[in-house]
């Protein structure tokens, strides 16, 4: 095993995986608390697998998918203030929240990708 790795995976990548798993769990918990069931919970549950497969199909590795996935959940929490229903209200406030989430995600994904990969 090489120095600076855990089971052959570098520490920064492990940190991203852990951040992604924690973010996924927090968002799932908030979805369940707000009463989202059925399709919404199912789509959230399959997001990690489909995102990694989508990036692999497009020719990128799973590291990019993992960074993007981690960033998007934490920026979602930041953009909505932990109240995910703000995205679904509609009207100007929902649009502002969605645009803020997109801008934060793009900026954070760019910065994290440059720092880690």
N, CA, C and O atoms as CSV, one atom per row, in Angstrom:
chain,resi,resn,atom,element,x,y,z
A,1,UNK,N,N,0.857,-1.178,0.000
A,1,UNK,CA,C,0.000,0.000,0.000
A,1,UNK,C,C,0.900,1.238,0.000
A,1,UNK,O,O,1.851,1.324,0.777
A,2,UNK,N,N,0.595,2.175,-0.863
A,2,UNK,CA,C,1.406,3.379,-0.996
A,2,UNK,C,C,1.153,4.329,0.170
A,2,UNK,O,O,0.086,4.326,0.784
A,3,UNK,N,N,2.161,5.134,0.453
A,3,UNK,CA,C,2.019,6.124,1.515
A,3,UNK,C,C,0.954,7.147,1.141
A,3,UNK,O,O,0.832,7.510,-0.029
A,4,UNK,N,N,0.195,7.606,2.101
A,4,UNK,CA,C,-0.841,8.603,1.847
A,4,UNK,C,C,-2.109,8.028,1.268
A,4,UNK,O,O,-2.938,8.755,0.721
A,5,UNK,N,N,-2.266,6.699,1.390
A,5,UNK,CA,C,-3.471,6.064,0.868
A,5,UNK,C,C,-4.107,5.202,1.949
A,5,UNK,O,O,-3.482,4.867,2.955
A,6,UNK,N,N,-5.333,4.863,1.717
A,6,UNK,CA,C,-6.065,3.955,2.592
A,6,UNK,C,C,-6.695,2.901,1.703
A,6,UNK,O,O,-7.667,3.172,0.998
A,7,UNK,N,N,-6.144,1.705,1.737
A,7,UNK,CA,C,-6.631,0.655,0.857
A,7,UNK,C,C,-6.370,0.954,-0.609
A,7,UNK,O,O,-7.094,0.468,-1.478
A,8,UNK,N,N,-5.352,1.742,-0.893
A,8,UNK,CA,C,-5.024,2.083,-2.269
A,8,UNK,C,C,-5.684,3.356,-2.779
A,8,UNK,O,O,-5.320,3.847,-3.847
A,9,UNK,N,N,-6.648,3.903,-2.038
A,9,UNK,CA,C,-7.322,5.147,-2.447
A,9,UNK,C,C,-6.678,6.323,-1.707
A,9,UNK,O,O,-6.432,6.225,-0.505
A,10,UNK,N,N,-6.401,7.427,-2.396
A,10,UNK,CA,C,-5.790,8.582,-1.738
A,10,UNK,C,C,-6.746,9.223,-0.725
A,10,UNK,O,O,-7.964,9.188,-0.899
A,11,UNK,N,N,-6.185,9.798,0.318
A,11,UNK,CA,C,-6.978,10.410,1.390
A,11,UNK,C,C,-7.943,11.487,0.906
A,11,UNK,O,O,-9.078,11.522,1.382
A,12,UNK,N,N,-7.548,12.378,-0.026
A,12,UNK,CA,C,-8.523,13.386,-0.474
A,12,UNK,C,C,-9.763,12.762,-1.115
A,12,UNK,O,O,-10.877,13.245,-0.916
A,13,UNK,N,N,-9.568,11.698,-1.879
A,13,UNK,CA,C,-10.709,11.046,-2.507
A,13,UNK,C,C,-11.599,10.381,-1.457
A,13,UNK,O,O,-12.824,10.416,-1.575
A,14,UNK,N,N,-11.005,9.787,-0.447
A,14,UNK,CA,C,-11.798,9.213,0.645
A,14,UNK,C,C,-12.596,10.285,1.371
A,14,UNK,O,O,-13.747,10.067,1.750
A,15,UNK,N,N,-11.971,11.456,1.563
A,15,UNK,CA,C,-12.688,12.558,2.208
A,15,UNK,C,C,-13.891,12.994,1.375
A,15,UNK,O,O,-14.946,13.311,1.924
A,16,UNK,N,N,-13.734,13.010,0.054
A,16,UNK,CA,C,-14.847,13.378,-0.826
A,16,UNK,C,C,-15.945,12.324,-0.749
A,16,UNK,O,O,-17.126,12.667,-0.720
A,17,UNK,N,N,-15.574,11.052,-0.717
A,17,UNK,CA,C,-16.580,9.989,-0.604
A,17,UNK,C,C,-17.353,10.103,0.703
A,17,UNK,O,O,-18.573,9.941,0.730
A,18,UNK,N,N,-16.638,10.382,1.781
A,18,UNK,CA,C,-17.304,10.526,3.081
A,18,UNK,C,C,-18.218,11.751,3.082
A,18,UNK,O,O,-19.341,11.684,3.581
A,19,UNK,N,N,-17.745,12.868,2.528
A,19,UNK,CA,C,-18.580,14.071,2.440
A,19,UNK,C,C,-19.810,13.810,1.583
A,19,UNK,O,O,-20.902,14.281,1.900
A,20,UNK,N,N,-19.639,13.071,0.511
A,20,UNK,CA,C,-20.772,12.733,-0.342
A,20,UNK,C,C,-21.787,11.867,0.367
A,20,UNK,O,O,-22.990,12.101,0.255
A,21,UNK,N,N,-21.315,10.865,1.098
A,21,UNK,CA,C,-22.229,9.980,1.832
A,21,UNK,C,C,-22.967,10.744,2.925
A,21,UNK,O,O,-24.165,10.542,3.125
A,22,UNK,N,N,-22.264,11.613,3.625
A,22,UNK,CA,C,-22.916,12.408,4.670
A,22,UNK,C,C,-23.937,13.378,4.078
A,22,UNK,O,O,-25.035,13.533,4.613
A,23,UNK,N,N,-23.576,14.026,2.979
A,23,UNK,CA,C,-24.510,14.951,2.329
A,23,UNK,C,C,-25.740,14.233,1.817
A,23,UNK,O,O,-26.857,14.736,1.944
A,24,UNK,N,N,-25.540,13.052,1.233
A,24,UNK,CA,C,-26.657,12.247,0.743
A,24,UNK,C,C,-27.584,11.899,1.893
A,24,UNK,O,O,-28.804,12.003,1.762
A,25,UNK,N,N,-27.018,11.488,3.013
A,25,UNK,CA,C,-27.827,11.133,4.175
A,25,UNK,C,C,-28.585,12.311,4.761
A,25,UNK,O,O,-29.746,12.179,5.147
A,26,UNK,N,N,-27.932,13.456,4.827
A,26,UNK,CA,C,-28.599,14.648,5.372
A,26,UNK,C,C,-29.772,15.053,4.483
A,26,UNK,O,O,-30.862,15.336,4.980
A,27,UNK,N,N,-29.552,15.081,3.172
A,27,UNK,CA,C,-30.640,15.454,2.259
A,27,UNK,C,C,-31.770,14.435,2.330
A,27,UNK,O,O,-32.940,14.818,2.322
A,28,UNK,N,N,-31.447,13.144,2.398
A,28,UNK,CA,C,-32.488,12.123,2.523
A,28,UNK,C,C,-33.275,12.310,3.812
A,28,UNK,O,O,-34.501,12.197,3.814
A,29,UNK,N,N,-32.582,12.593,4.898
A,29,UNK,CA,C,-33.272,12.851,6.162
A,29,UNK,C,C,-34.195,14.051,6.083
A,29,UNK,O,O,-35.313,14.009,6.597
A,30,UNK,N,N,-33.742,15.120,5.446
A,30,UNK,CA,C,-34.591,16.310,5.296
A,30,UNK,C,C,-35.776,16.039,4.379
A,30,UNK,O,O,-36.872,16.546,4.613
A,31,UNK,N,N,-35.560,15.240,3.336
A,31,UNK,CA,C,-36.674,14.871,2.459
A,31,UNK,C,C,-37.720,14.072,3.228
A,31,UNK,O,O,-38.919,14.319,3.094
A,32,UNK,N,N,-37.272,13.130,4.020
A,32,UNK,CA,C,-38.200,12.303,4.792
A,32,UNK,C,C,-38.929,13.141,5.847
A,32,UNK,O,O,-40.119,12.943,6.093
A,33,UNK,N,N,-38.205,14.075,6.465
A,33,UNK,CA,C,-38.823,14.927,7.487
A,33,UNK,C,C,-39.887,15.832,6.891
A,33,UNK,O,O,-40.888,16.136,7.539
A,34,UNK,N,N,-39.666,16.263,5.643
A,34,UNK,CA,C,-40.648,17.148,5.012
A,34,UNK,C,C,-41.801,16.374,4.385
A,34,UNK,O,O,-42.707,16.973,3.804
A,35,UNK,N,N,-41.775,15.054,4.498
A,35,UNK,CA,C,-42.905,14.263,4.031
A,35,UNK,C,C,-42.814,13.794,2.592
A,35,UNK,O,O,-43.805,13.320,2.036
A,36,UNK,N,N,-41.651,13.915,1.980
A,36,UNK,CA,C,-41.496,13.441,0.609
A,36,UNK,C,C,-41.421,11.916,0.637
A,36,UNK,O,O,-40.608,11.337,1.358
A,37,UNK,N,N,-42.265,11.283,-0.146
A,37,UNK,CA,C,-42.251,9.827,-0.238
A,37,UNK,C,C,-42.319,9.423,-1.699
A,37,UNK,O,O,-42.382,10.278,-2.583
A,38,UNK,N,N,-42.308,8.153,-1.950
A,38,UNK,CA,C,-42.503,7.641,-3.304
A,38,UNK,C,C,-41.409,8.039,-4.258
A,38,UNK,O,O,-40.236,7.733,-4.042
A,39,UNK,N,N,-41.796,8.724,-5.314
A,39,UNK,CA,C,-40.890,9.035,-6.410
A,39,UNK,C,C,-39.721,9.906,-5.965
A,39,UNK,O,O,-38.585,9.646,-6.361
A,40,UNK,N,N,-39.966,10.922,-5.161
A,40,UNK,CA,C,-38.890,11.807,-4.726
A,40,UNK,C,C,-37.820,11.077,-3.931
A,40,UNK,O,O,-36.627,11.272,-4.165
A,41,UNK,N,N,-38.236,10.244,-3.001
A,41,UNK,CA,C,-37.279,9.482,-2.200
A,41,UNK,C,C,-36.555,8.449,-3.060
A,41,UNK,O,O,-35.356,8.231,-2.886
A,42,UNK,N,N,-37.271,7.815,-3.985
A,42,UNK,CA,C,-36.648,6.827,-4.869
A,42,UNK,C,C,-35.594,7.480,-5.749
A,42,UNK,O,O,-34.492,6.949,-5.889
A,43,UNK,N,N,-35.914,8.622,-6.343
A,43,UNK,CA,C,-34.950,9.307,-7.212
A,43,UNK,C,C,-33.720,9.749,-6.440
A,43,UNK,O,O,-32.604,9.686,-6.957
A,44,UNK,N,N,-33.917,10.196,-5.206
A,44,UNK,CA,C,-32.764,10.573,-4.396
A,44,UNK,C,C,-31.924,9.338,-4.069
A,44,UNK,O,O,-30.695,9.410,-4.052
A,45,UNK,N,N,-32.579,8.211,-3.811
A,45,UNK,CA,C,-31.858,6.992,-3.450
A,45,UNK,C,C,-30.994,6.479,-4.603
A,45,UNK,O,O,-29.917,5.935,-4.357
A,46,UNK,N,N,-31.435,6.637,-5.849
A,46,UNK,CA,C,-30.654,6.119,-6.978
A,46,UNK,C,C,-29.700,7.156,-7.565
A,46,UNK,O,O,-28.972,6.849,-8.509
A,47,UNK,N,N,-29.687,8.356,-7.037
A,47,UNK,CA,C,-28.815,9.404,-7.565
A,47,UNK,C,C,-27.338,9.023,-7.576
A,47,UNK,O,O,-26.693,9.210,-8.607
A,48,UNK,N,N,-26.762,8.501,-6.495
A,48,UNK,CA,C,-25.319,8.191,-6.550
A,48,UNK,C,C,-24.949,7.231,-7.673
A,48,UNK,O,O,-23.985,7.466,-8.401
A,49,UNK,N,N,-25.705,6.164,-7.812
A,49,UNK,CA,C,-25.391,5.172,-8.839
A,49,UNK,C,C,-25.548,5.752,-10.237
A,49,UNK,O,O,-24.672,5.572,-11.083
A,50,UNK,N,N,-26.646,6.443,-10.488
A,50,UNK,CA,C,-26.883,6.976,-11.828
A,50,UNK,C,C,-25.891,8.078,-12.183
A,50,UNK,O,O,-25.484,8.189,-13.339
A,51,UNK,N,N,-25.501,8.886,-11.217
A,51,UNK,CA,C,-24.539,9.945,-11.505
A,51,UNK,C,C,-23.175,9.366,-11.845
A,51,UNK,O,O,-22.540,9.798,-12.808
A,52,UNK,N,N,-22.718,8.394,-11.066
A,52,UNK,CA,C,-21.427,7.772,-11.347
A,52,UNK,C,C,-21.464,7.071,-12.703
A,52,UNK,O,O,-20.522,7.195,-13.485
A,53,UNK,N,N,-22.542,6.336,-12.992
A,53,UNK,CA,C,-22.648,5.663,-14.285
A,53,UNK,C,C,-22.731,6.664,-15.438
A,53,UNK,O,O,-22.160,6.427,-16.502
A,54,UNK,N,N,-23.430,7.768,-15.239
A,54,UNK,CA,C,-23.518,8.800,-16.267
A,54,UNK,C,C,-22.166,9.412,-16.581
A,54,UNK,O,O,-21.827,9.600,-17.749
A,55,UNK,N,N,-21.391,9.725,-15.558
A,55,UNK,CA,C,-20.053,10.276,-15.770
A,55,UNK,C,C,-19.155,9.251,-16.454
A,55,UNK,O,O,-18.375,9.603,-17.338
A,56,UNK,N,N,-19.259,7.980,-16.049
A,56,UNK,CA,C,-18.447,6.931,-16.675
A,56,UNK,C,C,-18.831,6.771,-18.148
A,56,UNK,O,O,-17.959,6.600,-19.000
A,57,UNK,N,N,-20.114,6.825,-18.446
A,57,UNK,CA,C,-20.579,6.703,-19.826
A,57,UNK,C,C,-20.088,7.872,-20.679
A,57,UNK,O,O,-19.777,7.695,-21.857
A,58,UNK,N,N,-20.017,9.064,-20.088
A,58,UNK,CA,C,-19.563,10.244,-20.815
A,58,UNK,C,C,-18.044,10.286,-20.965
A,58,UNK,O,O,-17.516,11.138,-21.681
A,59,UNK,N,N,-17.337,9.369,-20.293
A,59,UNK,CA,C,-15.888,9.319,-20.445
A,59,UNK,C,C,-15.112,9.912,-19.292
A,59,UNK,O,O,-13.884,9.970,-19.342
A,60,UNK,N,N,-15.795,10.351,-18.261
A,60,UNK,CA,C,-15.114,10.853,-17.066
A,60,UNK,C,C,-15.080,9.736,-16.036
A,60,UNK,O,O,-15.863,8.790,-16.123
A,61,UNK,N,N,-14.204,9.831,-15.085
A,61,UNK,CA,C,-14.125,8.813,-14.050
A,61,UNK,C,C,-15.086,9.078,-12.911
A,61,UNK,O,O,-15.753,10.111,-12.857
A,62,UNK,N,N,-15.140,8.127,-12.010
A,62,UNK,CA,C,-16.041,8.263,-10.874
A,62,UNK,C,C,-15.571,9.337,-9.899
A,62,UNK,O,O,-16.365,9.811,-9.087
A,63,UNK,N,N,-14.306,9.730,-9.959
A,63,UNK,CA,C,-13.823,10.774,-9.063
A,63,UNK,C,C,-14.537,12.102,-9.346
A,63,UNK,O,O,-14.920,12.814,-8.417
A,64,UNK,N,N,-14.713,12.428,-10.619
A,64,UNK,CA,C,-15.431,13.659,-10.961
A,64,UNK,C,C,-16.880,13.588,-10.503
A,64,UNK,O,O,-17.426,14.565,-9.989
A,65,UNK,N,N,-17.492,12.444,-10.688
A,65,UNK,CA,C,-18.883,12.272,-10.263
A,65,UNK,C,C,-19.009,12.396,-8.753
A,65,UNK,O,O,-19.955,13.004,-8.252
A,66,UNK,N,N,-18.066,11.824,-8.036
A,66,UNK,CA,C,-18.111,11.869,-6.577
A,66,UNK,C,C,-17.914,13.297,-6.072
A,66,UNK,O,O,-18.601,13.725,-5.143
A,67,UNK,N,N,-16.994,14.028,-6.668
A,67,UNK,CA,C,-16.796,15.423,-6.275
A,67,UNK,C,C,-18.062,16.224,-6.549
A,67,UNK,O,O,-18.522,16.971,-5.686
A,68,UNK,N,N,-18.627,16.074,-7.746
A,68,UNK,CA,C,-19.825,16.821,-8.099
A,68,UNK,C,C,-20.993,16.459,-7.186
A,68,UNK,O,O,-21.751,17.332,-6.762
A,69,UNK,N,N,-21.134,15.177,-6.887
A,69,UNK,CA,C,-22.225,14.717,-6.037
A,69,UNK,C,C,-22.092,15.304,-4.629
A,69,UNK,O,O,-23.072,15.782,-4.058
A,70,UNK,N,N,-20.896,15.267,-4.079
A,70,UNK,CA,C,-20.679,15.813,-2.742
A,70,UNK,C,C,-20.991,17.300,-2.701
A,70,UNK,O,O,-21.661,17.788,-1.791
A,71,UNK,N,N,-20.496,18.002,-3.697
A,71,UNK,CA,C,-20.692,19.449,-3.750
A,71,UNK,C,C,-22.163,19.801,-3.914
A,71,UNK,O,O,-22.652,20.724,-3.263
A,72,UNK,N,N,-22.878,19.079,-4.776
A,72,UNK,CA,C,-24.265,19.466,-5.035
A,72,UNK,C,C,-25.147,19.307,-3.816
A,72,UNK,O,O,-26.047,20.122,-3.612
A,73,UNK,N,N,-24.926,18.284,-2.991
A,73,UNK,CA,C,-25.780,18.131,-1.815
A,73,UNK,C,C,-25.493,19.182,-0.761
A,73,UNK,O,O,-26.418,19.700,-0.136
A,74,UNK,N,N,-24.213,19.507,-0.553
A,74,UNK,CA,C,-23.900,20.514,0.449
A,74,UNK,C,C,-24.293,21.917,-0.017
A,74,UNK,O,O,-24.703,22.740,0.802
A,75,UNK,N,N,-24.176,22.203,-1.312
A,75,UNK,CA,C,-24.633,23.514,-1.792
A,75,UNK,C,C,-26.155,23.593,-1.810
A,75,UNK,O,O,-26.715,24.677,-1.648
A,76,UNK,N,N,-26.832,22.464,-2.004
A,76,UNK,CA,C,-28.295,22.449,-1.888
A,76,UNK,C,C,-28.717,22.836,-0.485
A,76,UNK,O,O,-29.646,23.622,-0.298
A,77,UNK,N,N,-28.031,22.281,0.497
A,77,UNK,CA,C,-28.345,22.633,1.883
A,77,UNK,C,C,-28.041,24.105,2.165
A,77,UNK,O,O,-28.782,24.767,2.891
A,78,UNK,N,N,-26.957,24.610,1.592
A,78,UNK,CA,C,-26.613,26.020,1.787
A,78,UNK,C,C,-27.610,26.942,1.090
A,78,UNK,O,O,-28.022,27.954,1.656
A,79,UNK,N,N,-27.997,26.594,-0.136
A,79,UNK,CA,C,-28.898,27.453,-0.910
A,79,UNK,C,C,-30.307,27.494,-0.326
A,79,UNK,O,O,-30.981,28.522,-0.397
A,80,UNK,N,N,-30.749,26.389,0.244
A,80,UNK,CA,C,-32.109,26.332,0.782
A,80,UNK,C,C,-32.161,26.591,2.285
A,80,UNK,O,O,-33.241,26.685,2.867
A,81,UNK,N,N,-31.011,26.703,2.896
A,81,UNK,CA,C,-30.990,26.893,4.343
A,81,UNK,C,C,-31.512,25.668,5.085
A,81,UNK,O,O,-32.028,25.785,6.197
A,82,UNK,N,N,-31.379,24.496,4.474
A,82,UNK,CA,C,-31.854,23.268,5.090
A,82,UNK,C,C,-33.344,23.008,4.911
A,82,UNK,O,O,-33.872,22.026,5.433
A,83,UNK,N,N,-34.017,23.879,4.179
A,83,UNK,CA,C,-35.452,23.694,3.907
A,83,UNK,C,C,-35.629,23.437,2.424
A,83,UNK,O,O,-35.775,24.365,1.628
A,84,UNK,N,N,-35.613,22.167,2.068
A,84,UNK,CA,C,-35.641,21.773,0.659
A,84,UNK,C,C,-36.936,22.148,-0.038
A,84,UNK,O,O,-36.971,22.262,-1.263
A,85,UNK,N,N,-37.991,22.340,0.722
A,85,UNK,CA,C,-39.273,22.712,0.120
A,85,UNK,C,C,-39.216,24.081,-0.549
A,85,UNK,O,O,-40.090,24.403,-1.354
A,86,UNK,N,N,-38.216,24.887,-0.240
A,86,UNK,CA,C,-38.087,26.202,-0.879
A,86,UNK,C,C,-37.902,26.081,-2.391
A,86,UNK,O,O,-38.285,26.981,-3.138
A,87,UNK,N,N,-37.320,24.978,-2.837
A,87,UNK,CA,C,-37.142,24.777,-4.274
A,87,UNK,C,C,-38.459,24.529,-4.986
A,87,UNK,O,O,-38.610,24.876,-6.157
A,88,UNK,N,N,-39.415,23.929,-4.284
A,88,UNK,CA,C,-40.645,23.477,-4.921
A,88,UNK,C,C,-41.820,24.417,-4.748
A,88,UNK,O,O,-42.925,24.105,-5.192
A,89,UNK,N,N,-41.613,25.541,-4.123
A,89,UNK,CA,C,-42.699,26.495,-3.909
A,89,UNK,C,C,-43.183,27.123,-5.194
A,89,UNK,O,O,-44.360,27.455,-5.330
A,90,UNK,N,N,-42.294,27.281,-6.116
A,90,UNK,CA,C,-42.659,27.978,-7.345
A,90,UNK,C,C,-42.508,29.479,-7.162
A,90,UNK,O,O,-42.173,29.960,-6.080
A,91,UNK,N,N,-42.757,30.190,-8.217
A,91,UNK,CA,C,-42.657,31.636,-8.158
A,91,UNK,C,C,-41.214,32.108,-8.120
A,91,UNK,O,O,-40.285,31.324,-8.317
A,92,UNK,N,N,-41.036,33.399,-7.866
A,92,UNK,CA,C,-39.695,33.984,-7.884
A,92,UNK,C,C,-38.757,33.414,-6.816
A,92,UNK,O,O,-37.565,33.253,-7.076
A,93,UNK,N,N,-39.268,33.108,-5.627
A,93,UNK,CA,C,-38.383,32.621,-4.567
A,93,UNK,C,C,-37.822,31.243,-4.903
A,93,UNK,O,O,-36.657,30.968,-4.616
A,94,UNK,N,N,-38.629,30.374,-5.505
A,94,UNK,CA,C,-38.138,29.064,-5.913
A,94,UNK,C,C,-37.103,29.172,-7.021
A,94,UNK,O,O,-36.125,28.425,-7.035
A,95,UNK,N,N,-37.312,30.098,-7.948
A,95,UNK,CA,C,-36.368,30.298,-9.038
A,95,UNK,C,C,-35.048,30.864,-8.521
A,95,UNK,O,O,-33.976,30.435,-8.948
A,96,UNK,N,N,-35.126,31.817,-7.611
A,96,UNK,CA,C,-33.908,32.389,-7.030
A,96,UNK,C,C,-33.126,31.310,-6.293
A,96,UNK,O,O,-31.902,31.242,-6.402
A,97,UNK,N,N,-33.818,30.483,-5.559
A,97,UNK,CA,C,-33.176,29.397,-4.822
A,97,UNK,C,C,-32.503,28.410,-5.781
A,97,UNK,O,O,-31.386,27.965,-5.520
A,98,UNK,N,N,-33.162,28.069,-6.873
A,98,UNK,CA,C,-32.591,27.142,-7.848
A,98,UNK,C,C,-31.368,27.736,-8.541
A,98,UNK,O,O,-30.378,27.037,-8.760
A,99,UNK,N,N,-31.430,29.012,-8.885
A,99,UNK,CA,C,-30.298,29.673,-9.543
A,99,UNK,C,C,-29.122,29.775,-8.573
A,99,UNK,O,O,-27.974,29.568,-8.965
A,100,UNK,N,N,-29.402,30.091,-7.316
A,100,UNK,CA,C,-28.351,30.149,-6.299
A,100,UNK,C,C,-27.702,28.784,-6.136
A,100,UNK,O,O,-26.479,28.684,-6.046
A,101,UNK,N,N,-28.513,27.732,-6.096
A,101,UNK,CA,C,-27.980,26.373,-5.966
A,101,UNK,C,C,-27.080,26.031,-7.148
A,101,UNK,O,O,-25.997,25.476,-6.961
A,102,UNK,N,N,-27.517,26.355,-8.358
A,102,UNK,CA,C,-26.723,26.076,-9.554
A,102,UNK,C,C,-25.397,26.832,-9.528
A,102,UNK,O,O,-24.346,26.256,-9.808
A,103,UNK,N,N,-25.446,28.112,-9.197
A,103,UNK,CA,C,-24.224,28.921,-9.174
A,103,UNK,C,C,-23.249,28.421,-8.107
A,103,UNK,O,O,-22.051,28.299,-8.364
A,104,UNK,N,N,-23.760,28.134,-6.921
A,104,UNK,CA,C,-22.895,27.608,-5.860
A,104,UNK,C,C,-22.297,26.260,-6.239
A,104,UNK,O,O,-21.122,26.000,-5.980
A,105,UNK,N,N,-23.104,25.410,-6.850
A,105,UNK,CA,C,-22.619,24.084,-7.241
A,105,UNK,C,C,-21.514,24.184,-8.281
A,105,UNK,O,O,-20.493,23.506,-8.169
A,106,UNK,N,N,-21.710,25.017,-9.286
A,106,UNK,CA,C,-20.691,25.153,-10.324
A,106,UNK,C,C,-19.391,25.709,-9.765
A,106,UNK,O,O,-18.312,25.213,-10.088
A,107,UNK,N,N,-19.486,26.729,-8.933
A,107,UNK,CA,C,-18.284,27.328,-8.358
A,107,UNK,C,C,-17.571,26.357,-7.417
A,107,UNK,O,O,-16.349,26.218,-7.477
A,108,UNK,N,N,-18.323,25.694,-6.560
A,108,UNK,CA,C,-17.709,24.770,-5.603
A,108,UNK,C,C,-17.153,23.531,-6.303
A,108,UNK,O,O,-16.094,23.033,-5.919
A,109,UNK,N,N,-17.850,23.027,-7.322
A,109,UNK,CA,C,-17.354,21.855,-8.059
A,109,UNK,C,C,-16.063,22.197,-8.799
A,109,UNK,O,O,-15.133,21.391,-8.830
A,110,UNK,N,N,-16.004,23.372,-9.385
A,110,UNK,CA,C,-14.784,23.792,-10.069
A,110,UNK,C,C,-13.633,23.896,-9.081
A,110,UNK,O,O,-12.540,23.395,-9.346
A,111,UNK,N,N,-13.869,24.541,-7.946
A,111,UNK,CA,C,-12.819,24.713,-6.948
A,111,UNK,C,C,-12.383,23.377,-6.348
A,111,UNK,O,O,-11.188,23.135,-6.181
A,112,UNK,N,N,-13.330,22.519,-6.028
A,112,UNK,CA,C,-12.981,21.225,-5.433
A,112,UNK,C,C,-12.256,20.331,-6.422
A,112,UNK,O,O,-11.322,19.621,-6.049
A,113,UNK,N,N,-12.673,20.359,-7.669
A,113,UNK,CA,C,-12.014,19.542,-8.687
A,113,UNK,C,C,-10.586,19.999,-8.891
A,113,UNK,O,O,-9.677,19.176,-8.995
A,114,UNK,N,N,-10.382,21.295,-8.948
A,114,UNK,CA,C,-9.021,21.833,-9.106
A,114,UNK,C,C,-8.156,21.499,-7.906
A,114,UNK,O,O,-6.965,21.228,-8.061
A,115,UNK,N,N,-8.732,21.512,-6.710
A,115,UNK,CA,C,-7.954,21.250,-5.503
A,115,UNK,C,C,-7.634,19.768,-5.310
A,115,UNK,O,O,-6.570,19.418,-4.801
A,116,UNK,N,N,-8.551,18.912,-5.717
A,116,UNK,CA,C,-8.386,17.490,-5.408
A,116,UNK,C,C,-7.835,16.659,-6.546
A,116,UNK,O,O,-7.119,15.687,-6.303
A,117,UNK,N,N,-8.144,17.010,-7.767
A,117,UNK,CA,C,-7.752,16.131,-8.871
A,117,UNK,C,C,-6.665,16.728,-9.720
A,117,UNK,O,O,-6.228,16.107,-10.689
